[in-house]
Amino acid sequence: MFIDEDNKIELKEIINNTLPKEIVAFLNTDGGTIYIGINKNRTVIGVDNMDDSLRVISDIITDRISP
């Protein structure tokens, strides 16, 4: 599968402080997909701990994004 960034796809190597802004940007447009664990060279590097990563993403959505 060939993945490249555009207005509907964002590639993130790690979860960082820009994630809330990117989530909001997709929510305020036609949506999109954020792939975490893929670098800008489109190489899948994965995440260290899937459960922790999902918890962090959930906490970002719950605590840092307001309607």
PQR file of N, CA, C, O and H, with PARSE charges and radii, in Angstrom:
ATOM      1  N   MET A   1       0.847  -1.180   0.000 -0.4000 1.5000
ATOM      2  CA  MET A   1       0.000   0.000   0.000 -0.0000 2.0000
ATOM      3  C   MET A   1       0.890   1.239   0.000  0.5500 1.7000
ATOM      4  O   MET A   1       1.811   1.347   0.810 -0.5500 1.4000
ATOM      5  N   PHE A   2       0.617   2.162  -0.899 -0.4000 1.5000
ATOM      6  CA  PHE A   2       1.371   3.399  -1.011 -0.0000 2.0000
ATOM      7  C   PHE A   2       0.602   4.510  -0.311  0.5500 1.7000
ATOM      8  O   PHE A   2      -0.521   4.829  -0.702 -0.5500 1.4000
ATOM      9  H   PHE A   2      -0.131   2.075  -1.556  0.4000 1.0000
ATOM     10  N   ILE A   3       1.197   5.099   0.718 -0.4000 1.5000
ATOM     11  CA  ILE A   3       0.554   6.164   1.481 -0.0000 2.0000
ATOM     12  C   ILE A   3       1.384   7.426   1.326  0.5500 1.7000
ATOM     13  O   ILE A   3       2.603   7.401   1.499 -0.5500 1.4000
ATOM     14  H   ILE A   3       2.109   4.839   1.036  0.4000 1.0000
ATOM     15  N   ASP A   4       0.727   8.524   1.002 -0.4000 1.5000
ATOM     16  CA  ASP A   4       1.410   9.806   0.914 -0.0000 2.0000
ATOM     17  C   ASP A   4       0.507  10.859   1.543  0.5500 1.7000
ATOM     18  O   ASP A   4      -0.717  10.742   1.488 -0.5500 1.4000
ATOM     19  H   ASP A   4      -0.263   8.545   0.861  0.4000 1.0000
ATOM     20  N   GLU A   5       1.098  11.877   2.135 -0.4000 1.5000
ATOM     21  CA  GLU A   5       0.309  12.921   2.776 -0.0000 2.0000
ATOM     22  C   GLU A   5      -0.394  13.788   1.739  0.5500 1.7000
ATOM     23  O   GLU A   5       0.151  14.092   0.679 -0.5500 1.4000
ATOM     24  H   GLU A   5       2.093  11.972   2.180  0.4000 1.0000
ATOM     25  N   ASP A   6      -1.616  14.175   2.077 -0.4000 1.5000
ATOM     26  CA  ASP A   6      -2.375  15.145   1.299 -0.0000 2.0000
ATOM     27  C   ASP A   6      -3.382  15.785   2.236  0.5500 1.7000
ATOM     28  O   ASP A   6      -3.204  15.730   3.453 -0.5500 1.4000
ATOM     29  H   ASP A   6      -2.059  13.929   2.939  0.4000 1.0000
ATOM     30  N   ASN A   7      -4.433  16.390   1.703 -0.4000 1.5000
ATOM     31  CA  ASN A   7      -5.401  17.059   2.572 -0.0000 2.0000
ATOM     32  C   ASN A   7      -6.301  16.084   3.331  0.5500 1.7000
ATOM     33  O   ASN A   7      -7.112  16.513   4.151 -0.5500 1.4000
ATOM     34  H   ASN A   7      -4.578  16.434   0.715  0.4000 1.0000
ATOM     35  N   LYS A   8      -6.174  14.796   3.075 -0.4000 1.5000
ATOM     36  CA  LYS A   8      -6.970  13.779   3.768 -0.0000 2.0000
ATOM     37  C   LYS A   8      -6.125  12.790   4.569  0.5500 1.7000
ATOM     38  O   LYS A   8      -6.668  11.976   5.315 -0.5500 1.4000
ATOM     39  H   LYS A   8      -5.515  14.448   2.409  0.4000 1.0000
ATOM     40  N   ILE A   9      -4.799  12.853   4.420 -0.4000 1.5000
ATOM     41  CA  ILE A   9      -3.916  11.890   5.079 -0.0000 2.0000
ATOM     42  C   ILE A   9      -2.759  12.617   5.738  0.5500 1.7000
ATOM     43  O   ILE A   9      -2.106  13.460   5.123 -0.5500 1.4000
ATOM     44  H   ILE A   9      -4.358  13.514   3.813  0.4000 1.0000
ATOM     45  N   GLU A  10      -2.512  12.282   6.993 -0.4000 1.5000
ATOM     46  CA  GLU A  10      -1.382  12.829   7.751 -0.0000 2.0000
ATOM     47  C   GLU A  10      -0.570  11.652   8.281  0.5500 1.7000
ATOM     48  O   GLU A  10      -1.118  10.726   8.879 -0.5500 1.4000
ATOM     49  H   GLU A  10      -3.042  11.598   7.493  0.4000 1.0000
ATOM     50  N   LEU A  11       0.730  11.696   8.057 -0.4000 1.5000
ATOM     51  CA  LEU A  11       1.626  10.666   8.573 -0.0000 2.0000
ATOM     52  C   LEU A  11       2.354  11.210   9.790  0.5500 1.7000
ATOM     53  O   LEU A  11       2.930  12.296   9.729 -0.5500 1.4000
ATOM     54  H   LEU A  11       1.176  12.448   7.571  0.4000 1.0000
ATOM     55  N   LYS A  12       2.337  10.472  10.894 -0.4000 1.5000
ATOM     56  CA  LYS A  12       3.015  10.886  12.115 -0.0000 2.0000
ATOM     57  C   LYS A  12       3.910   9.748  12.590  0.5500 1.7000
ATOM     58  O   LYS A  12       3.481   8.600  12.713 -0.5500 1.4000
ATOM     59  H   LYS A  12       1.869   9.589  10.943  0.4000 1.0000
ATOM     60  N   GLU A  13       5.132  10.090  12.846 -0.4000 1.5000
ATOM     61  CA  GLU A  13       6.069   9.090  13.356 -0.0000 2.0000
ATOM     62  C   GLU A  13       5.742   8.758  14.809  0.5500 1.7000
ATOM     63  O   GLU A  13       5.786   7.597  15.217 -0.5500 1.4000
ATOM     64  H   GLU A  13       5.480  11.022  12.747  0.4000 1.0000
ATOM     65  N   ILE A  14       5.415   9.793  15.582 -0.4000 1.5000
ATOM     66  CA  ILE A  14       5.093   9.630  17.006 -0.0000 2.0000
ATOM     67  C   ILE A  14       3.909  10.516  17.361  0.5500 1.7000
ATOM     68  O   ILE A  14       3.540  11.416  16.606 -0.5500 1.4000
ATOM     69  H   ILE A  14       5.380  10.736  15.251  0.4000 1.0000
ATOM     70  N   ILE A  15       3.331  10.253  18.501 -0.4000 1.5000
ATOM     71  CA  ILE A  15       2.291  11.135  19.044 -0.0000 2.0000
ATOM     72  C   ILE A  15       3.005  12.311  19.690  0.5500 1.7000
ATOM     73  O   ILE A  15       3.837  12.129  20.578 -0.5500 1.4000
ATOM     74  H   ILE A  15       3.631   9.522  19.114  0.4000 1.0000
ATOM     75  N   ASN A  16       2.676  13.521  19.239 -0.4000 1.5000
ATOM     76  CA  ASN A  16       3.310  14.705  19.814 -0.0000 2.0000
ATOM     77  C   ASN A  16       2.285  15.812  20.017  0.5500 1.7000
ATOM     78  O   ASN A  16       1.085  15.587  19.859 -0.5500 1.4000
ATOM     79  H   ASN A  16       2.000  13.669  18.518  0.4000 1.0000
ATOM     80  N   ASN A  17       2.751  16.996  20.364 -0.4000 1.5000
ATOM     81  CA  ASN A  17       1.851  18.105  20.704 -0.0000 2.0000
ATOM     82  C   ASN A  17       1.072  18.649  19.522  0.5500 1.7000
ATOM     83  O   ASN A  17       0.142  19.429  19.727 -0.5500 1.4000
ATOM     84  H   ASN A  17       3.725  17.179  20.492  0.4000 1.0000
ATOM     85  N   THR A  18       1.405  18.278  18.299 -0.4000 1.5000
ATOM     86  CA  THR A  18       0.651  18.767  17.147 -0.0000 2.0000
ATOM     87  C   THR A  18      -0.581  17.910  16.851  0.5500 1.7000
ATOM     88  O   THR A  18      -1.424  18.299  16.042 -0.5500 1.4000
ATOM     89  H   THR A  18       2.160  17.644  18.132  0.4000 1.0000
ATOM     90  N   LEU A  19      -0.691  16.765  17.489 -0.4000 1.5000
ATOM     91  CA  LEU A  19      -1.815  15.864  17.201 -0.0000 2.0000
ATOM     92  C   LEU A  19      -3.180  16.506  17.445  0.5500 1.7000
ATOM     93  O   LEU A  19      -4.059  16.353  16.597 -0.5500 1.4000
ATOM     94  H   LEU A  19      -0.007  16.449  18.146  0.4000 1.0000
ATOM     95  N   PRO A  20      -3.410  17.220  18.558 -0.5600 1.5000
ATOM     96  CA  PRO A  20      -4.732  17.831  18.731  0.2800 2.0000
ATOM     97  C   PRO A  20      -5.091  18.795  17.601  0.5500 1.7000
ATOM     98  O   PRO A  20      -6.234  18.810  17.144 -0.5500 1.4000
ATOM     99  N   LYS A  21      -4.137  19.592  17.150 -0.4000 1.5000
ATOM    100  CA  LYS A  21      -4.387  20.538  16.067 -0.0000 2.0000
ATOM    101  C   LYS A  21      -4.750  19.800  14.779  0.5500 1.7000
ATOM    102  O   LYS A  21      -5.638  20.235  14.046 -0.5500 1.4000
ATOM    103  H   LYS A  21      -3.209  19.580  17.521  0.4000 1.0000
ATOM    104  N   GLU A  22      -4.082  18.706  14.504 -0.4000 1.5000
ATOM    105  CA  GLU A  22      -4.353  17.937  13.293 -0.0000 2.0000
ATOM    106  C   GLU A  22      -5.712  17.244  13.364  0.5500 1.7000
ATOM    107  O   GLU A  22      -6.422  17.160  12.362 -0.5500 1.4000
ATOM    108  H   GLU A  22      -3.361  18.352  15.099  0.4000 1.0000
ATOM    109  N   ILE A  23      -6.069  16.752  14.537 -0.4000 1.5000
ATOM    110  CA  ILE A  23      -7.392  16.138  14.708 -0.0000 2.0000
ATOM    111  C   ILE A  23      -8.478  17.185  14.470  0.5500 1.7000
ATOM    112  O   ILE A  23      -9.439  16.930  13.745 -0.5500 1.4000
ATOM    113  H   ILE A  23      -5.492  16.820  15.351  0.4000 1.0000
ATOM    114  N   VAL A  24      -8.328  18.353  15.074 -0.4000 1.5000
ATOM    115  CA  VAL A  24      -9.309  19.424  14.910 -0.0000 2.0000
ATOM    116  C   VAL A  24      -9.403  19.860  13.447  0.5500 1.7000
ATOM    117  O   VAL A  24     -10.498  20.111  12.943 -0.5500 1.4000
ATOM    118  H   VAL A  24      -7.548  18.561  15.663  0.4000 1.0000
ATOM    119  N   ALA A  25      -8.274  19.950  12.774 -0.4000 1.5000
ATOM    120  CA  ALA A  25      -8.284  20.342  11.357 -0.0000 2.0000
ATOM    121  C   ALA A  25      -9.119  19.362  10.540  0.5500 1.7000
ATOM    122  O   ALA A  25      -9.908  19.785   9.696 -0.5500 1.4000
ATOM    123  H   ALA A  25      -7.385  19.746  13.184  0.4000 1.0000
ATOM    124  N   PHE A  26      -8.962  18.069  10.773 -0.4000 1.5000
ATOM    125  CA  PHE A  26      -9.764  17.091  10.053 -0.0000 2.0000
ATOM    126  C   PHE A  26     -11.234  17.163  10.465  0.5500 1.7000
ATOM    127  O   PHE A  26     -12.123  16.999   9.629 -0.5500 1.4000
ATOM    128  H   PHE A  26      -8.320  17.724  11.459  0.4000 1.0000
ATOM    129  N   LEU A  27     -11.490  17.408  11.747 -0.4000 1.5000
ATOM    130  CA  LEU A  27     -12.879  17.516  12.199 -0.0000 2.0000
ATOM    131  C   LEU A  27     -13.591  18.717  11.587  0.5500 1.7000
ATOM    132  O   LEU A  27     -14.800  18.676  11.356 -0.5500 1.4000
ATOM    133  H   LEU A  27     -10.768  17.541  12.426  0.4000 1.0000
ATOM    134  N   ASN A  28     -12.844  19.782  11.326 -0.4000 1.5000
ATOM    135  CA  ASN A  28     -13.437  21.000  10.783 -0.0000 2.0000
ATOM    136  C   ASN A  28     -13.490  21.022   9.256  0.5500 1.7000
ATOM    137  O   ASN A  28     -13.933  22.009   8.670 -0.5500 1.4000
ATOM    138  H   ASN A  28     -11.863  19.815  11.514  0.4000 1.0000
ATOM    139  N   THR A  29     -13.049  19.958   8.614 -0.4000 1.5000
ATOM    140  CA  THR A  29     -13.128  19.866   7.161 -0.0000 2.0000
ATOM    141  C   THR A  29     -13.921  18.625   6.799  0.5500 1.7000
ATOM    142  O   THR A  29     -14.897  18.292   7.471 -0.5500 1.4000
ATOM    143  H   THR A  29     -12.689  19.156   9.090  0.4000 1.0000
ATOM    144  N   ASP A  30     -13.519  17.954   5.768 -0.4000 1.5000
ATOM    145  CA  ASP A  30     -14.241  16.759   5.320 -0.0000 2.0000
ATOM    146  C   ASP A  30     -13.707  15.482   5.940  0.5500 1.7000
ATOM    147  O   ASP A  30     -13.990  14.391   5.445 -0.5500 1.4000
ATOM    148  H   ASP A  30     -12.726  18.224   5.223  0.4000 1.0000
ATOM    149  N   GLY A  31     -12.940  15.598   7.016 -0.4000 1.5000
ATOM    150  CA  GLY A  31     -12.391  14.416   7.672 -0.0000 2.0000
ATOM    151  C   GLY A  31     -11.055  14.022   7.079  0.5500 1.7000
ATOM    152  O   GLY A  31     -10.515  14.719   6.220 -0.5500 1.4000
ATOM    153  H   GLY A  31     -12.710  16.484   7.419  0.4000 1.0000
ATOM    154  N   GLY A  32     -10.537  12.927   7.532 -0.4000 1.5000
ATOM    155  CA  GLY A  32      -9.250  12.438   7.055 -0.0000 2.0000
ATOM    156  C   GLY A  32      -8.761  11.317   7.947  0.5500 1.7000
ATOM    157  O   GLY A  32      -9.467  10.868   8.850 -0.5500 1.4000
ATOM    158  H   GLY A  32     -10.976  12.361   8.230  0.4000 1.0000
ATOM    159  N   THR A  33      -7.553  10.875   7.684 -0.4000 1.5000
ATOM    160  CA  THR A  33      -6.955   9.780   8.422 -0.0000 2.0000
ATOM    161  C   THR A  33      -5.564  10.179   8.883  0.5500 1.7000
ATOM    162  O   THR A  33      -4.767  10.701   8.103 -0.5500 1.4000
ATOM    163  H   THR A  33      -6.980  11.239   6.950  0.4000 1.0000
ATOM    164  N   ILE A  34      -5.279   9.932  10.150 -0.4000 1.5000
ATOM    165  CA  ILE A  34      -3.956  10.173  10.703 -0.0000 2.0000
ATOM    166  C   ILE A  34      -3.346   8.807  10.989  0.5500 1.7000
ATOM    167  O   ILE A  34      -3.874   8.029  11.783 -0.5500 1.4000
ATOM    168  H   ILE A  34      -5.926   9.509  10.783  0.4000 1.0000
ATOM    169  N   TYR A  35      -2.235   8.532  10.334 -0.4000 1.5000
ATOM    170  CA  TYR A  35      -1.513   7.293  10.549 -0.0000 2.0000
ATOM    171  C   TYR A  35      -0.361   7.576  11.507  0.5500 1.7000
ATOM    172  O   TYR A  35       0.505   8.401  11.215 -0.5500 1.4000
ATOM    173  H   TYR A  35      -1.806   9.164   9.689  0.4000 1.0000
ATOM    174  N   ILE A  36      -0.351   6.899  12.636 -0.4000 1.5000
ATOM    175  CA  ILE A  36       0.716   7.072  13.623 -0.0000 2.0000
ATOM    176  C   ILE A  36       1.620   5.844  13.551  0.5500 1.7000
ATOM    177  O   ILE A  36       1.154   4.706  13.511 -0.5500 1.4000
ATOM    178  H   ILE A  36      -1.055   6.229  12.873  0.4000 1.0000
ATOM    179  N   GLY A  37       2.924   6.109  13.535 -0.4000 1.5000
ATOM    180  CA  GLY A  37       3.885   5.028  13.422 -0.0000 2.0000
ATOM    181  C   GLY A  37       4.416   4.870  12.010  0.5500 1.7000
ATOM    182  O   GLY A  37       4.982   3.834  11.661 -0.5500 1.4000
ATOM    183  H   GLY A  37       3.302   7.034  13.567  0.4000 1.0000
ATOM    184  N   ILE A  38       4.225   5.927  11.183 -0.4000 1.5000
ATOM    185  CA  ILE A  38       4.752   5.934   9.821 -0.0000 2.0000
ATOM    186  C   ILE A  38       5.528   7.231   9.649  0.5500 1.7000
ATOM    187  O   ILE A  38       4.997   8.309   9.915 -0.5500 1.4000
ATOM    188  H   ILE A  38       3.766   6.768  11.467  0.4000 1.0000
ATOM    189  N   ASN A  39       6.775   7.140   9.210 -0.4000 1.5000
ATOM    190  CA  ASN A  39       7.559   8.353   9.070 -0.0000 2.0000
ATOM    191  C   ASN A  39       7.318   9.015   7.716  0.5500 1.7000
ATOM    192  O   ASN A  39       6.588   8.487   6.876 -0.5500 1.4000
ATOM    193  H   ASN A  39       7.207   6.265   8.995  0.4000 1.0000
ATOM    194  N   LYS A  40       7.942  10.179   7.513 -0.4000 1.5000
ATOM    195  CA  LYS A  40       7.722  10.955   6.285 -0.0000 2.0000
ATOM    196  C   LYS A  40       8.238  10.250   5.042  0.5500 1.7000
ATOM    197  O   LYS A  40       7.864  10.616   3.928 -0.5500 1.4000
ATOM    198  H   LYS A  40       8.535  10.608   8.195  0.4000 1.0000
ATOM    199  N   ASN A  41       9.092   9.243   5.211 -0.4000 1.5000
ATOM    200  CA  ASN A  41       9.568   8.437   4.079 -0.0000 2.0000
ATOM    201  C   ASN A  41       8.607   7.294   3.771  0.5500 1.7000
ATOM    202  O   ASN A  41       8.887   6.445   2.925 -0.5500 1.4000
ATOM    203  H   ASN A  41       9.396   8.945   6.115  0.4000 1.0000
ATOM    204  N   ARG A  42       7.467   7.280   4.469 -0.4000 1.5000
ATOM    205  CA  ARG A  42       6.421   6.264   4.321 -0.0000 2.0000
ATOM    206  C   ARG A  42       6.864   4.883   4.793  0.5500 1.7000
ATOM    207  O   ARG A  42       6.372   3.860   4.317 -0.5500 1.4000
ATOM    208  H   ARG A  42       7.239   7.969   5.157  0.4000 1.0000
ATOM    209  N   THR A  43       7.802   4.876   5.737 -0.4000 1.5000
ATOM    210  CA  THR A  43       8.261   3.620   6.319 -0.0000 2.0000
ATOM    211  C   THR A  43       7.485   3.361   7.602  0.5500 1.7000
ATOM    212  O   THR A  43       7.429   4.217   8.485 -0.5500 1.4000
ATOM    213  H   THR A  43       8.202   5.708   6.123  0.4000 1.0000
ATOM    214  N   VAL A  44       6.892   2.186   7.703 -0.4000 1.5000
ATOM    215  CA  VAL A  44       6.162   1.820   8.917 -0.0000 2.0000
ATOM    216  C   VAL A  44       7.177   1.508  10.004  0.5500 1.7000
ATOM    217  O   VAL A  44       7.987   0.590   9.872 -0.5500 1.4000
ATOM    218  H   VAL A  44       6.938   1.490   6.986  0.4000 1.0000
ATOM    219  N   ILE A  45       7.122   2.289  11.090 -0.4000 1.5000
ATOM    220  CA  ILE A  45       8.031   2.055  12.210 -0.0000 2.0000
ATOM    221  C   ILE A  45       7.285   1.556  13.435  0.5500 1.7000
ATOM    222  O   ILE A  45       7.896   1.078  14.390 -0.5500 1.4000
ATOM    223  H   ILE A  45       6.464   3.034  11.197  0.4000 1.0000
ATOM    224  N   GLY A  46       5.961   1.668  13.406 -0.4000 1.5000
ATOM    225  CA  GLY A  46       5.135   1.170  14.493 -0.0000 2.0000
ATOM    226  C   GLY A  46       5.179   2.058  15.726  0.5500 1.7000
ATOM    227  O   GLY A  46       5.806   3.117  15.726 -0.5500 1.4000
ATOM    228  H   GLY A  46       5.464   2.056  12.630  0.4000 1.0000
ATOM    229  N   VAL A  47       4.509   1.611  16.766 -0.4000 1.5000
ATOM    230  CA  VAL A  47       4.489   2.296  18.054 -0.0000 2.0000
ATOM    231  C   VAL A  47       4.999   1.327  19.112  0.5500 1.7000
ATOM    232  O   VAL A  47       4.915   0.110  18.948 -0.5500 1.4000
ATOM    233  H   VAL A  47       3.999   0.751  16.766  0.4000 1.0000
ATOM    234  N   ASP A  48       5.531   1.884  20.203 -0.4000 1.5000
ATOM    235  CA  ASP A  48       6.110   1.030  21.243 -0.0000 2.0000
ATOM    236  C   ASP A  48       5.060   0.181  21.957  0.5500 1.7000
ATOM    237  O   ASP A  48       5.263  -1.015  22.167 -0.5500 1.4000
ATOM    238  H   ASP A  48       5.600   2.872  20.337  0.4000 1.0000
ATOM    239  N   ASN A  49       3.944   0.797  22.325 -0.4000 1.5000
ATOM    240  CA  ASN A  49       2.921   0.091  23.086 -0.0000 2.0000
ATOM    241  C   ASN A  49       1.562   0.536  22.583  0.5500 1.7000
ATOM    242  O   ASN A  49       1.152   1.670  22.835 -0.5500 1.4000
ATOM    243  H   ASN A  49       3.780   1.769  22.154  0.4000 1.0000
ATOM    244  N   MET A  50       0.862  -0.325  21.884 -0.4000 1.5000
ATOM    245  CA  MET A  50      -0.419   0.027  21.270 -0.0000 2.0000
ATOM    246  C   MET A  50      -1.443   0.483  22.300  0.5500 1.7000
ATOM    247  O   MET A  50      -2.133   1.478  22.076 -0.5500 1.4000
ATOM    248  H   MET A  50       1.194  -1.246  21.679  0.4000 1.0000
ATOM    249  N   ASP A  51      -1.559  -0.221  23.426 -0.4000 1.5000
ATOM    250  CA  ASP A  51      -2.545   0.148  24.439 -0.0000 2.0000
ATOM    251  C   ASP A  51      -2.269   1.534  24.999  0.5500 1.7000
ATOM    252  O   ASP A  51      -3.196   2.331  25.148 -0.5500 1.4000
ATOM    253  H   ASP A  51      -0.999  -1.029  23.609  0.4000 1.0000
ATOM    254  N   ASP A  52      -1.016   1.838  25.311 -0.4000 1.5000
ATOM    255  CA  ASP A  52      -0.665   3.164  25.814 -0.0000 2.0000
ATOM    256  C   ASP A  52      -0.920   4.234  24.766  0.5500 1.7000
ATOM    257  O   ASP A  52      -1.407   5.316  25.093 -0.5500 1.4000
ATOM    258  H   ASP A  52      -0.263   1.191  25.189  0.4000 1.0000
ATOM    259  N   SER A  53      -0.598   3.947  23.514 -0.4000 1.5000
ATOM    260  CA  SER A  53      -0.823   4.919  22.441 -0.0000 2.0000
ATOM    261  C   SER A  53      -2.304   5.222  22.281  0.5500 1.7000
ATOM    262  O   SER A  53      -2.684   6.383  22.129 -0.5500 1.4000
ATOM    263  H   SER A  53      -0.202   3.068  23.248  0.4000 1.0000
ATOM    264  N   LEU A  54      -3.140   4.197  22.313 -0.4000 1.5000
ATOM    265  CA  LEU A  54      -4.590   4.416  22.204 -0.0000 2.0000
ATOM    266  C   LEU A  54      -5.121   5.218  23.389  0.5500 1.7000
ATOM    267  O   LEU A  54      -6.007   6.055  23.220 -0.5500 1.4000
ATOM    268  H   LEU A  54      -2.831   3.254  22.436  0.4000 1.0000
ATOM    269  N   ARG A  55      -4.588   4.970  24.591 -0.4000 1.5000
ATOM    270  CA  ARG A  55      -5.004   5.722  25.768 -0.0000 2.0000
ATOM    271  C   ARG A  55      -4.614   7.189  25.629  0.5500 1.7000
ATOM    272  O   ARG A  55      -5.408   8.077  25.939 -0.5500 1.4000
ATOM    273  H   ARG A  55      -3.868   4.290  24.729  0.4000 1.0000
ATOM    274  N   VAL A  56      -3.400   7.444  25.168 -0.4000 1.5000
ATOM    275  CA  VAL A  56      -2.936   8.828  24.990 -0.0000 2.0000
ATOM    276  C   VAL A  56      -3.806   9.551  23.966  0.5500 1.7000
ATOM    277  O   VAL A  56      -4.192  10.698  24.188 -0.5500 1.4000
ATOM    278  H   VAL A  56      -2.755   6.723  24.916  0.4000 1.0000
ATOM    279  N   ILE A  57      -4.115   8.905  22.859 -0.4000 1.5000
ATOM    280  CA  ILE A  57      -4.970   9.518  21.837 -0.0000 2.0000
ATOM    281  C   ILE A  57      -6.357   9.795  22.399  0.5500 1.7000
ATOM    282  O   ILE A  57      -6.914  10.870  22.174 -0.5500 1.4000
ATOM    283  H   ILE A  57      -3.801   7.973  22.678  0.4000 1.0000
ATOM    284  N   SER A  58      -6.916   8.842  23.125 -0.4000 1.5000
ATOM    285  CA  SER A  58      -8.222   9.040  23.741 -0.0000 2.0000
ATOM    286  C   SER A  58      -8.202  10.198  24.724  0.5500 1.7000
ATOM    287  O   SER A  58      -9.131  11.006  24.751 -0.5500 1.4000
ATOM    288  H   SER A  58      -6.464   7.969  23.308  0.4000 1.0000
ATOM    289  N   ASP A  59      -7.149  10.288  25.534 -0.4000 1.5000
ATOM    290  CA  ASP A  59      -7.027  11.383  26.496 -0.0000 2.0000
ATOM    291  C   ASP A  59      -6.894  12.721  25.783  0.5500 1.7000
ATOM    292  O   ASP A  59      -7.467  13.712  26.238 -0.5500 1.4000
ATOM    293  H   ASP A  59      -6.395   9.632  25.512  0.4000 1.0000
ATOM    294  N   ILE A  60      -6.163  12.778  24.692 -0.4000 1.5000
ATOM    295  CA  ILE A  60      -6.041  14.022  23.926 -0.0000 2.0000
ATOM    296  C   ILE A  60      -7.410  14.460  23.427  0.5500 1.7000
ATOM    297  O   ILE A  60      -7.776  15.628  23.552 -0.5500 1.4000
ATOM    298  H   ILE A  60      -5.697  11.974  24.323  0.4000 1.0000
ATOM    299  N   ILE A  61      -8.160  13.533  22.868 -0.4000 1.5000
ATOM    300  CA  ILE A  61      -9.490  13.877  22.336 -0.0000 2.0000
ATOM    301  C   ILE A  61     -10.419  14.325  23.453  0.5500 1.7000
ATOM    302  O   ILE A  61     -11.174  15.283  23.283 -0.5500 1.4000
ATOM    303  H   ILE A  61      -7.863  12.584  22.766  0.4000 1.0000
ATOM    304  N   THR A  62     -10.373  13.645  24.593 -0.4000 1.5000
ATOM    305  CA  THR A  62     -11.258  13.959  25.709 -0.0000 2.0000
ATOM    306  C   THR A  62     -10.873  15.247  26.424  0.5500 1.7000
ATOM    307  O   THR A  62     -11.738  16.063  26.742 -0.5500 1.4000
ATOM    308  H   THR A  62      -9.759  12.867  24.731  0.4000 1.0000
ATOM    309  N   ASP A  63      -9.572  15.435  26.680 -0.4000 1.5000
ATOM    310  CA  ASP A  63      -9.121  16.522  27.548 -0.0000 2.0000
ATOM    311  C   ASP A  63      -8.683  17.793  26.820  0.5500 1.7000
ATOM    312  O   ASP A  63      -8.726  18.877  27.401 -0.5500 1.4000
ATOM    313  H   ASP A  63      -8.870  14.772  26.422  0.4000 1.0000
ATOM    314  N   ARG A  64      -8.265  17.680  25.569 -0.4000 1.5000
ATOM    315  CA  ARG A  64      -7.667  18.837  24.919 -0.0000 2.0000
ATOM    316  C   ARG A  64      -8.445  19.383  23.737  0.5500 1.7000
ATOM    317  O   ARG A  64      -8.052  20.385  23.141 -0.5500 1.4000
ATOM    318  H   ARG A  64      -8.229  16.799  25.097  0.4000 1.0000
ATOM    319  N   ILE A  65      -9.563  18.720  23.390 -0.4000 1.5000
ATOM    320  CA  ILE A  65     -10.381  19.182  22.271 -0.0000 2.0000
ATOM    321  C   ILE A  65     -11.776  19.474  22.782  0.5500 1.7000
ATOM    322  O   ILE A  65     -12.431  18.612  23.367 -0.5500 1.4000
ATOM    323  H   ILE A  65      -9.882  17.905  23.874  0.4000 1.0000
ATOM    324  N   SER A  66     -12.229  20.715  22.551 -0.4000 1.5000
ATOM    325  CA  SER A  66     -13.558  21.125  22.983 -0.0000 2.0000
ATOM    326  C   SER A  66     -14.465  21.272  21.772  0.5500 1.7000
ATOM    327  O   SER A  66     -14.005  21.613  20.682 -0.5500 1.4000
ATOM    328  H   SER A  66     -11.697  21.415  22.076  0.4000 1.0000
ATOM    329  N   PRO A  67     -15.757  21.014  21.965 -0.5600 1.5000
ATOM    330  CA  PRO A  67     -16.698  21.183  20.845  0.2800 2.0000
ATOM    331  C   PRO A  67     -16.808  22.640  20.426  0.5500 1.7000
ATOM    332  O   PRO A  67     -17.554  22.961  19.501 -0.5500 1.4000
TER
END
